[in-house]
Amino acid sequence: MAPDEGVVRIEGPWTHRAVHARGTRFHVVEAGDGPLVLLLHGFPQFWWTWRQQLRSLPAAGFRAVAVDLRGYGGSDKPPRGYDLPTLAADATGLIRALGETGAIVVGHDWGGLLGWTMAVFEPKSVYRLVTVSAPHPLRLRGSLLGDPVGQLRASGRRLGFQLPLLPERRLTRDNAALVGKLLDGWSAPGWPDQETAGTYREAFRIPAVAHCALEYHRWFGRSQFRPDGLRYAKAMRTEIEAPTLQLHGAQDRCILPRTAQGSSRYVAAPYRWRLLEGAGHYPHEEAPEMFDNELLGWLADPEPDR
């Protein structure tokens, strides 16, 4: 039997609640008081990926809010709206529903692509931007086309998600065993442990999550030469005016470090790149202390360097 949304309501030093934005209900998890830090997860995860930062950020004087993105966890799972401009509008609406006009945006993987998009489409909503394991979307697009033996090969599994129906079945069969294999394959050795992988596998089996999660990949792949994708690519040439920190695991086998490097060309504001040794695609979970030192040190700097 498939689990219900209750499996993502994991207890801890935080509060669960539903927030409505742009006609969509989002499950958010909140801790602390101070400047808002909006935490956006990636694939194949949910808000729980930020459990360490939901402790460290409040301890440093921030209000940390982790959200289940559209289609994931305890949030609504509508049949459409999985393109990055719509997702950016979701996140901006969520910031306003939380009572703020802008936030520090921290995004991993798809959450990072979403953060880059917010900084272009909704620039007033992003005070600072932190992207984790996420190149600028144009940098990713260029690497898929121009690095066939590198990033294109590393993205083979994700390219397979373009097929209809079959990927959903593969991801959810045998209690979502493939989700555990993806987490293991994209991380550095030693992560995740069995309990962590089991938590993500269970959450991915919530009805409709697998399909919605794959719609993100399908839009990005199929839109590349469609009018909507071309409009998106043209808009993303706009330089980003928010101070930006880009963090990447040196052993990331999903998004190669060389793919992420070079994203600074799209940032006009102060920019900092940090390669995290010993970490793979999930550095905030694989090496949380090292990750938090970089994140909190940068947030504490009133004028972050380039």
GUTIBA-394165 format. One record per residue: residue in three letters; y, x negated, z of N, C-alpha, C in turn. Coordinates in steps of 0.001 Angstrom, whole numbers, plus 500000, padded with zeros to 6 digits. Layout:
residues N
SITE  aa   n_c2   n_c1   n_c3  ca_c2  ca_c1  ca_c3   c_c2   c_c1   c_c3
SITE ALA      Y      X      Z      Y      X      Z      Y      X      Z
...
END
This chain:
residues 306
SITE  aa   n_c2   n_c1   n_c3  ca_c2  ca_c1  ca_c3   c_c2   c_c1   c_c3
SITE MET 498803 499159 500000 500000 500000 500000 501255 499118 500000
SITE ALA 502220 499467 499153 503456 498701 499080 504292 498921 500343
SITE PRO 504970 497886 500812 505803 498040 502004 507066 498839 501703
SITE ASP 507695 499380 502757 508970 500054 502561 510111 499107 502914
SITE GLU 511337 499597 502765 512504 498736 502960 512653 498236 504394
SITE GLY 511943 498860 505320 512045 498446 506710 511604 497017 506960
SITE VAL 510811 496432 506038 510318 495074 506269 511441 494037 506225
SITE VAL 512594 494382 505642 513690 493407 505577 514624 493502 506784
SITE ARG 514385 494448 507673 515235 494587 508862 514695 493686 509984
SITE ILE 514731 492406 509720 514220 491400 510649 515240 491175 511758
SITE GLU 514757 491181 512989 515664 491080 514133 516106 489634 514359
SITE GLY 517281 489503 514945 517845 488195 515263 519229 488374 515845
SITE PRO 519990 487309 516000 521349 487399 516555 522350 487893 515516
SITE TRP 522050 489029 514944 522876 489617 513888 522721 491128 513915
SITE THR 523536 491808 513125 523535 493264 513064 523234 493721 511647
SITE HIS 522341 494698 511512 522031 495297 510209 522889 496553 510030
SITE ARG 523408 496744 508830 524076 498008 508532 524142 498238 507027
SITE ALA 524439 499456 506669 524609 499825 505264 526098 499905 504955
SITE VAL 526487 499340 503833 527875 499375 503383 527884 499909 501957
SITE HIS 528745 500870 501697 528846 501459 500361 530016 500838 499598
SITE ALA 529746 500438 498364 530784 499851 497515 530502 500237 496068
SITE ARG 531510 500766 495409 531405 501153 493995 530220 502083 493744
SITE GLY 529978 502994 494663 528929 503976 494484 527526 503473 494762
SITE THR 527411 502261 495294 526108 501662 495577 526019 501344 497065
SITE ARG 524830 501567 497635 524608 501261 499049 523990 499869 499155
SITE PHE 524632 499022 499958 524145 497663 500162 523705 497474 501609
SITE HIS 522574 496839 501777 522114 496428 503100 522731 495073 503410
SITE VAL 523502 494997 504494 524132 493742 504883 523711 493377 506295
SITE VAL 523767 492098 506573 523444 491551 507889 524622 490697 508312
SITE GLU 525151 490954 509499 526442 490407 509896 526361 489741 511260
SITE ALA 527106 488637 511406 527180 487946 512694 528508 487203 512787
SITE GLY 529108 487205 513960 530302 486403 514214 531604 487088 513882
SITE ASP 532691 486410 514266 534058 486870 514004 534856 485712 513438
SITE GLY 535825 486050 512580 536660 485032 511970 536773 485247 510479
SITE PRO 537158 484226 509730 537233 484353 508273 535876 484753 507701
SITE LEU 535906 485645 506706 534681 486180 506133 534017 485163 505199
SITE VAL 532725 484939 505424 531892 484155 504512 530822 485100 503972
SITE LEU 530862 485365 502675 529895 486249 502037 528763 485407 501462
SITE LEU 527539 485680 501897 526365 484895 501531 525516 485670 500524
SITE LEU 525320 485093 499342 524633 485762 498238 523355 485006 497903
SITE HIS 522218 485690 498000 520921 485048 497825 520528 484936 496354
SITE GLY 519393 484263 496137 518859 484105 494791 517488 484722 494643
SITE PHE 516777 484278 493636 515446 484775 493278 514389 483817 493815
SITE PRO 513289 484309 494351 512867 485699 494571 513010 486065 496046
SITE GLN 514238 486064 496550 514460 486150 497989 515229 487407 498382
SITE PHE 515823 487403 499559 516682 488489 500028 517554 487901 501128
SITE TRP 518307 488712 501852 519311 488194 502790 518770 487146 503746
SITE TRP 517490 487243 504102 516881 486403 505127 516933 484915 504796
SITE THR 517155 484581 503536 517263 483179 503144 518406 482475 503882
SITE TRP 519396 483253 504382 520562 482703 505069 520439 482782 506588
SITE ARG 519223 482954 507131 519061 483152 508572 519627 481994 509398
SITE GLN 519501 480748 508899 520062 479618 509633 521588 479654 509607
SITE GLN 522170 479991 508453 523631 480026 508345 524225 481227 509090
SITE LEU 523422 482276 509314 523882 483398 510137 523981 483004 511611
SITE ARG 523485 481834 511950 523675 481266 513280 524768 480189 513277
SITE SER 524710 479293 512295 525626 478147 512298 527060 478532 511946
SITE LEU 527237 479457 511021 528599 479846 510649 529324 480563 511792
SITE PRO 528721 481556 512459 529406 482161 513617 529711 481142 514706
SITE ALA 528825 480181 514931 529076 479159 515949 530289 478303 515585
SITE ALA 530601 478228 514295 531753 477451 513835 533011 478304 513680
SITE GLY 532939 479581 514060 534128 480430 514036 534302 481292 512815
SITE PHE 533208 481598 512103 533284 482419 510905 532536 483736 511100
SITE ARG 532923 484713 510305 532194 485974 510209 531267 485868 509011
SITE ALA 529982 485753 509262 528997 485567 508201 528361 486905 507860
SITE VAL 528351 487242 506572 527732 488474 506097 526804 488129 504944
SITE ALA 525509 488351 505145 524508 488154 504095 524120 489517 503550
SITE VAL 524034 489618 502242 523784 490910 501595 522504 490851 500768
SITE ASP 521780 491963 500741 520735 492134 499735 521427 492562 498448
SITE LEU 521336 491746 497416 521967 492076 496150 521379 493360 495552
SITE ARG 522111 493942 494641 521646 495130 493913 520198 494930 493457
SITE GLY 519334 495872 493811 517946 495808 493389 517009 495116 494352
SITE TYR 517536 494498 495390 516716 493727 496318 516681 494375 497703
SITE GLY 515612 494080 498457 515545 494386 499875 515864 495819 500220
SITE GLY 516860 496001 501090 517246 497327 501540 518412 497922 500789
SITE SER 518877 497274 499729 519985 497808 498932 519460 498754 497858
SITE ASP 520378 499538 497267 519992 500465 496204 519401 499705 495017
SITE LYS 518565 500425 494272 517875 499838 493128 518095 500713 491896
SITE PRO 519331 500769 491395 519620 501611 490230 518962 501057 488975
SITE PRO 518850 501854 487932 518156 501415 486714 518933 500418 485875
SITE ARG 520216 500259 486126 521017 499342 485312 522091 498683 486177
SITE GLY 522853 497775 485559 523934 497110 486272 523580 495713 486733
SITE TYR 522650 495032 486026 522196 493716 486455 522808 492578 485637
SITE ASP 523922 492870 484994 524702 491847 484306 525674 491223 485294
SITE LEU 526047 489976 485054 526878 489252 486015 528269 489862 486219
SITE PRO 528958 490390 485197 530238 491039 485477 530116 492239 486420
SITE THR 529075 493058 486248 528887 494198 487157 528563 493714 488562
SITE LEU 527728 492701 488668 527376 492158 489977 528593 491552 490669
SITE ALA 529486 490935 489896 530716 490392 490468 531605 491503 491010
SITE ALA 531670 492610 490266 532444 493758 490749 531808 494346 492005
SITE ASP 530469 494352 492066 529768 494781 493283 530243 493971 494482
SITE ALA 530194 492648 494341 530508 491762 495458 531970 491896 495885
SITE THR 532864 492041 494912 534270 492234 495249 534480 493554 495975
SITE GLY 533811 494622 495501 533883 495901 496196 533325 495817 497599
SITE LEU 532295 495023 497778 531708 494846 499100 532681 494140 500043
SITE ILE 533370 493118 499541 534373 492430 500362 535427 493420 500857
SITE ARG 535884 494284 499974 536899 495271 500361 536328 496288 501336
SITE ALA 535078 496694 501122 534443 497643 502039 534255 497041 503422
SITE LEU 534198 495716 503492 534095 495022 504776 535449 494825 505428
SITE GLY 536490 495334 504779 537831 495301 505367 538653 494082 505031
SITE GLU 538251 493324 504011 538965 492110 503627 539386 492185 502161
SITE THR 540373 491380 501800 540789 491306 500396 540126 490140 499672
SITE GLY 539600 489196 500422 538929 488047 499830 538010 487400 500842
SITE ALA 537223 486439 500371 536236 485795 501234 535922 484396 500722
SITE ILE 535341 483615 501593 534649 482398 501172 533299 482853 500638
SITE VAL 532993 482526 499407 531772 483002 498768 530781 481850 498666
SITE VAL 529597 482051 499234 528526 481060 499186 527339 481697 498477
SITE GLY 526932 481135 497351 525859 481737 496567 524796 480729 496167
SITE HIS 523544 481139 496285 522410 480299 495890 521726 480893 494669
SITE ASP 521376 480025 493695 520614 480463 492535 521380 481600 491835
SITE TRP 520797 482794 491698 521527 483893 491064 522795 484220 491838
SITE GLY 522761 484091 493152 523975 484301 493940 525051 483295 493597
SITE GLY 524634 482077 493212 525597 481075 492779 526198 481398 491423
SITE LEU 525365 481831 490471 525899 482275 489182 526873 483424 489383
SITE LEU 526544 484292 490317 527433 485403 490646 528739 484890 491236
SITE GLY 528654 483869 492098 529876 483292 492670 530780 482702 491607
SITE TRP 530202 481943 490672 531004 481402 489560 531697 482535 488802
SITE THR 530949 483620 488581 531492 484751 487821 532611 485436 488584
SITE MET 532436 485629 489883 533493 486230 490701 534777 485419 490622
SITE ALA 534656 484090 490641 535829 483227 490641 536632 483338 489352
SITE VAL 535991 483822 488280 536681 484040 487005 537130 485493 486866
SITE PHE 536217 486442 487097 536499 487857 486861 537287 488496 488008
SITE GLU 537109 487999 489234 537769 488567 490405 538377 487427 491230
SITE PRO 539281 486630 490645 539714 485390 491300 540401 485593 492648
SITE LYS 541097 486700 492828 541785 486917 494103 540824 487197 495246
SITE SER 539583 487511 494925 538604 487823 495966 537887 486577 496481
SITE VAL 538071 485433 495818 537355 484211 496185 538357 483180 496703
SITE TYR 538394 482993 498021 539284 482001 498613 538740 480591 498425
SITE ARG 537445 480448 498650 536733 479198 498389 535362 479567 497828
SITE LEU 534799 478646 497044 533512 478904 496389 532538 477791 496722
SITE VAL 531331 478179 497136 530247 477227 497363 529056 477689 496527
SITE THR 528614 476863 495608 527450 477204 494788 526310 476259 495145
SITE VAL 525121 476826 495269 523942 476089 495715 522840 476245 494659
SITE SER 522374 475140 494113 521310 475174 493098 521706 476067 491930
SITE ALA 522970 476029 491555 523481 476943 490533 524555 476262 489694
SITE PRO 524237 475826 488486 525262 475292 487599 526203 476395 487137
SITE HIS 527357 475999 486657 528233 476967 486006 527439 477635 484885
SITE PRO 527592 478963 484703 526787 479660 483688 526860 479054 482296
SITE LEU 528016 478527 481898 528105 477911 480576 527369 476582 480538
SITE ARG 527349 475889 481655 526596 474642 481752 525093 474935 481651
SITE LEU 524640 476007 482312 523238 476402 482223 522887 476805 480800
SITE ARG 523734 477597 480187 523497 478044 478814 523386 476853 477870
SITE GLY 524303 475904 478015 524280 474737 477146 523048 473871 477353
SITE SER 522575 473774 478607 521408 472950 478894 520128 473586 478356
SITE LEU 520046 474917 478400 518872 475584 477847 518765 475354 476347
SITE LEU 519920 475269 475691 519929 475067 474247 519854 473587 473871
SITE GLY 520420 472723 474719 520563 471321 474348 519651 470344 475057
SITE ASP 518829 470816 475986 517942 469917 476729 516521 470493 476717
SITE PRO 515878 470525 475540 514582 471206 475421 513465 470584 476239
SITE VAL 513468 469267 476427 512390 468637 477195 512725 468561 478676
SITE GLY 513937 468985 479039 514357 468967 480430 514501 470364 480985
SITE GLN 515713 470931 480908 515960 472225 481528 515199 473358 480856
SITE LEU 515069 473330 479556 514323 474405 478890 512875 474428 479369
SITE ARG 512255 473263 479481 510877 473203 479971 510808 473641 481437
SITE ALA 511771 473195 482249 511790 473584 483661 511972 475089 483828
SITE SER 512593 475738 482845 512856 477174 482909 511757 477994 482248
SITE GLY 510627 477374 481935 509578 478076 481210 509126 479351 481877
SITE ARG 508942 479299 483197 508502 480496 483910 509544 481600 483792
SITE ARG 510818 481244 483947 511872 482255 483879 512005 482819 482469
SITE LEU 511795 481990 481473 511860 482500 480101 510756 483515 479861
SITE GLY 509625 483329 480529 508544 484301 480412 508880 485656 480990
SITE PHE 509907 485711 481838 510324 486985 482427 510958 487918 481407
SITE GLN 511239 487420 480199 511844 488269 479177 510867 489329 478664
SITE LEU 509580 489097 478831 508586 490078 478381 508711 491365 479187
SITE PRO 508400 492517 478596 508431 493771 479360 507168 493953 480203
SITE LEU 507321 494544 481369 506238 495051 482229 505294 493986 482786
SITE LEU 504773 493124 481926 503760 492172 482368 504240 491263 483499
SITE PRO 505471 490705 483439 505914 489838 484537 505951 490553 485890
SITE GLU 506359 491835 485894 506373 492589 487144 504974 492652 487752
SITE ARG 503986 492903 486912 502611 493004 487396 502114 491671 487919
SITE ARG 502422 490603 487210 501986 489285 487650 502623 488893 488983
SITE LEU 503902 489242 489160 504610 488853 490372 504147 489619 491606
SITE THR 503666 490834 491426 503329 491662 492583 501827 491748 492874
SITE ARG 500975 491339 491948 499542 491467 492208 499094 490436 493249
SITE ASP 497971 490712 493881 497428 489847 494945 498466 489610 496034
SITE ASN 499122 490716 496450 500152 490631 497501 501255 489629 497153
SITE ALA 501675 489661 495882 502776 488817 495383 502482 487330 495571
SITE ALA 501238 486935 495297 500855 485526 495443 501710 484610 494571
SITE LEU 502107 485083 493379 502901 484249 492486 504276 483930 493085
SITE VAL 504832 484836 493872 506111 484552 494537 505964 483324 495428
SITE GLY 504880 483260 496185 504642 482090 497021 504493 480822 496205
SITE LYS 503828 480916 495051 503645 479751 494189 504977 479271 493606
SITE LEU 505858 480218 493275 507169 479830 492754 507978 479108 493822
SITE LEU 507988 479628 495026 508721 478985 496119 508206 477566 496335
SITE ASP 506897 477415 496330 506286 476103 496545 506565 475161 495374
SITE GLY 506502 475687 494163 506674 474845 492992 508091 474359 492774
SITE TRP 509068 475117 493236 510469 474759 493009 511092 473997 494175
SITE SER 510376 473858 495272 510918 473176 496449 510332 471780 496568
SITE ALA 510889 470982 497483 510309 469680 497797 509042 469881 498628
SITE PRO 508153 468904 498652 506914 469050 499424 507185 469383 500892
SITE GLY 506362 470283 501444 506479 470634 502853 507132 471964 503134
SITE TRP 507664 472612 502118 508286 473935 502276 507812 474804 501122
SITE PRO 507559 476101 501354 507683 476842 502613 506380 476818 503409
SITE ASP 506472 477133 504691 505252 477315 505456 504671 478695 505145
SITE GLN 503479 478946 505636 502767 480176 505275 503520 481427 505724
SITE GLU 504121 481373 506910 504836 482541 507424 506068 482853 506587
SITE THR 506818 481808 506216 508019 482014 505394 507649 482591 504037
SITE ALA 506652 482002 503391 506222 482513 502089 505747 483955 502211
SITE GLY 505024 484273 503301 504543 485633 503499 505668 486640 503634
SITE THR 506769 486234 504267 507915 487134 504414 508522 487461 503058
SITE TYR 508692 486462 502213 509255 486705 500882 508289 487495 499999
SITE ARG 507017 487210 500114 506032 487945 499325 506049 489432 499693
SITE GLU 506134 489708 500983 506135 491103 501431 507378 491834 500937
SITE ALA 508544 491204 501049 509787 491846 500621 509812 492087 499121
SITE PHE 509150 491208 498358 509164 491360 496905 508282 492500 496441
SITE ARG 507400 492977 497320 506509 494084 496971 507125 495453 497257
SITE ILE 508342 495491 497816 509021 496772 497974 509148 497419 496599
SITE PRO 508833 498701 496466 508881 499332 495149 510210 499107 494417
SITE ALA 510110 498747 493159 511222 498532 492218 511888 497165 492350
SITE VAL 511631 496410 493414 512299 495117 493564 511929 494163 492432
SITE ALA 510651 494054 492109 510241 493116 491063 510937 493431 489743
SITE HIS 510959 494709 489373 511605 495079 488110 513097 494762 488144
SITE CYS 513772 495143 489217 515217 494902 489303 515522 493407 489281
SITE ALA 514733 492620 490016 514970 491175 490050 514823 490556 488668
SITE LEU 513880 491045 487884 513675 490504 486549 514756 490947 485576
SITE GLU 515414 492059 485863 516494 492516 484987 517663 491528 484977
SITE TYR 517877 490811 486074 518897 489744 486083 518570 488730 484990
SITE HIS 517328 488244 484982 516911 487243 484005 516974 487800 482576
SITE ARG 516587 489050 482433 516554 489629 481090 517954 489793 480520
SITE TRP 518900 490189 481359 520266 490297 480835 520772 488929 480405
SITE PHE 520582 487925 481249 521120 486602 480927 520494 486068 479640
SITE GLY 519191 486257 479475 518525 485751 478280 518863 486536 477030
SITE ARG 518787 487846 477115 518940 488681 475922 520386 488853 475481
SITE SER 521328 488601 476377 522741 488838 476036 523387 487646 475345
SITE GLN 522683 486511 475261 523324 485286 474787 524001 485454 473430
SITE PHE 523401 486238 472549 523974 486395 471210 524380 487832 470925
SITE ARG 524440 488656 471985 524944 490023 471848 526435 490024 472139
SITE PRO 527155 491076 471716 528592 491125 471982 528943 491006 473460
SITE ASP 528176 491660 474360 528513 491586 475779 528346 490171 476316
SITE GLY 527287 489488 475874 527081 488120 476319 528112 487159 475770
SITE LEU 528500 487366 474530 529523 486508 473928 530878 486717 474596
SITE ARG 531187 487972 474951 532435 488236 475681 532398 487558 477049
SITE TYR 531254 487630 477695 531109 486988 479001 531308 485475 478883
SITE ALA 530661 484863 477898 530780 483417 477725 532224 483008 477434
SITE LYS 532908 483787 476634 534307 483475 476332 535157 483556 477589
SITE ALA 534946 484604 478387 535723 484760 479624 535449 483619 480591
SITE MET 534211 483133 480633 533847 482100 481601 534416 480724 481262
SITE ARG 535089 480603 480136 535787 479353 479836 537046 479189 480683
SITE THR 537478 480266 481327 538666 480225 482177 538443 479259 483338
SITE GLU 539396 478403 483596 539252 477442 484689 539333 478149 486040
SITE ILE 538543 477670 486967 538451 478271 488299 539504 477651 489201
SITE GLU 540239 478508 489910 541350 478066 490741 540996 477993 492218
SITE ALA 539771 478347 492592 539349 478284 493988 538741 476920 494288
SITE PRO 539086 476300 495422 538399 475060 495813 536894 475284 495811
SITE THR 536157 474332 495254 534731 474535 494998 533891 473389 495548
SITE LEU 532815 473759 496240 531804 472818 496698 530509 473151 495985
SITE GLN 529894 472160 495353 528634 472375 494645 527549 471523 495301
SITE LEU 526519 472189 495838 525422 471524 496532 524144 471694 495718
SITE HIS 523360 470617 495646 522151 470677 494822 521091 469755 495396
SITE GLY 519856 470245 495449 518751 469432 495918 518338 468402 494884
SITE ALA 518139 467156 495329 517781 466087 494401 516404 466304 493788
SITE GLN 515535 467078 494463 514188 467314 493957 514018 468731 493400
SITE ASP 515096 469333 492976 515038 470677 492399 514314 470621 491059
SITE ARG 513177 471332 490977 512386 471352 489748 512570 472647 488968
SITE CYS 513461 473503 489450 513775 474751 488754 515057 474597 487948
SITE ILE 516120 474164 488625 517384 473835 487967 517601 472345 488177
SITE LEU 517453 471556 487145 517526 470109 487280 518930 469680 487713
SITE PRO 519028 468655 488562 520355 468184 488976 521263 467855 487802
SITE ARG 520715 467289 486737 521563 466934 485601 522127 468167 484898
SITE THR 521455 469309 485058 521995 470552 484507 523218 470994 485292
SITE ALA 523146 470863 486610 524258 471303 487459 525454 470364 487357
SITE GLN 525185 469061 487221 526280 468110 487095 527073 468404 485818
SITE GLY 528356 468248 485910 529205 468556 484769 529882 469905 484893
SITE SER 529501 470690 485904 530148 471985 486115 531616 471828 486504
SITE SER 531994 470648 486969 533374 470422 487407 534377 470605 486274
SITE ARG 533916 470507 485035 534843 470655 483901 535469 472044 483865
SITE TYR 534846 473008 484551 535356 474378 484564 536179 474680 485814
SITE VAL 536440 473673 486636 537156 473877 487901 538474 473118 487867
SITE ALA 539580 473839 488010 540902 473215 488050 541303 472849 489474
SITE ALA 540693 473486 490460 541021 473272 491869 540258 472055 492411
SITE PRO 540542 471644 493651 539747 470572 494261 538255 470911 494216
SITE TYR 537461 469896 493887 536030 470103 493646 535252 468981 494309
SITE ARG 534119 469343 494921 533255 468340 495547 531805 468603 495144
SITE TRP 531111 467536 494730 529687 467601 494374 528891 466818 495407
SITE ARG 527796 467415 495893 526920 466718 496820 525460 466930 496396
SITE LEU 524752 465829 496200 523332 465866 495904 522589 465642 497218
SITE LEU 521735 466588 497591 521056 466549 498887 519665 465941 498709
SITE GLU 519505 464731 499203 518251 464006 499047 517136 464678 499855
SITE GLY 515943 464683 499294 514789 465224 499986 514655 466727 499932
SITE ALA 515575 467404 499250 515545 468864 499150 515314 469281 497709
SITE GLY 514701 470451 497548 514465 471007 496234 515421 472148 495939
SITE HIS 514897 473237 495412 515729 474343 494940 516317 475183 496075
SITE TYR 515804 475017 497294 516242 475851 498428 516771 474976 499564
SITE PRO 517807 474174 499337 518233 473192 500341 518703 473805 501656
SITE HIS 519254 475010 501610 519732 475642 502842 518592 476040 503758
SITE GLU 517368 476133 503212 516189 476400 504023 515342 475151 504225
SITE GLU 515237 474320 503211 514408 473124 503303 515026 472077 504233
SITE ALA 516335 471928 504176 517043 470915 504979 518303 471543 505568
SITE PRO 518146 472543 506461 519303 473306 506937 520347 472473 507673
SITE GLU 519913 471461 508426 520892 470656 509160 521776 469860 508200
SITE MET 521165 469212 507223 521932 468464 506230 522833 469403 505433
SITE PHE 522293 470555 505050 523076 471537 504305 524283 472001 505112
SITE ASP 524060 472355 506372 525153 472861 507199 526211 471795 507466
SITE ASN 525792 470542 507599 526779 469474 507780 527726 469398 506595
SITE GLU 527184 469519 505398 528036 469485 504203 528915 470729 504119
SITE LEU 528321 471897 504344 529058 473149 504233 530164 473239 505271
SITE LEU 529822 473035 506540 530806 473204 507608 531862 472115 507577
SITE GLY 531477 470911 507181 532465 469845 507049 533489 470158 505974
SITE TRP 533019 470712 504873 533931 471074 503777 534818 472248 504172
SITE LEU 534259 473241 504850 535049 474395 505272 536109 473996 506300
SITE ALA 535840 472963 507083 536792 472517 508104 537928 471691 507511
SITE ASP 537771 471242 506284 538777 470402 505629 539845 471289 504999
SITE PRO 541082 471237 505490 542119 472114 504927 542483 471791 503477
SITE GLU 542228 470556 503071 542521 470160 501692 541317 469384 501150
SITE PRO 540254 470094 500786 539044 469403 500319 539306 468567 499094
SITE ASP 538673 467380 499075 538934 466459 497968 538146 466867 496734
SITE ARG 538415 466137 495696 537697 466378 494454 536334 465703 494498
END
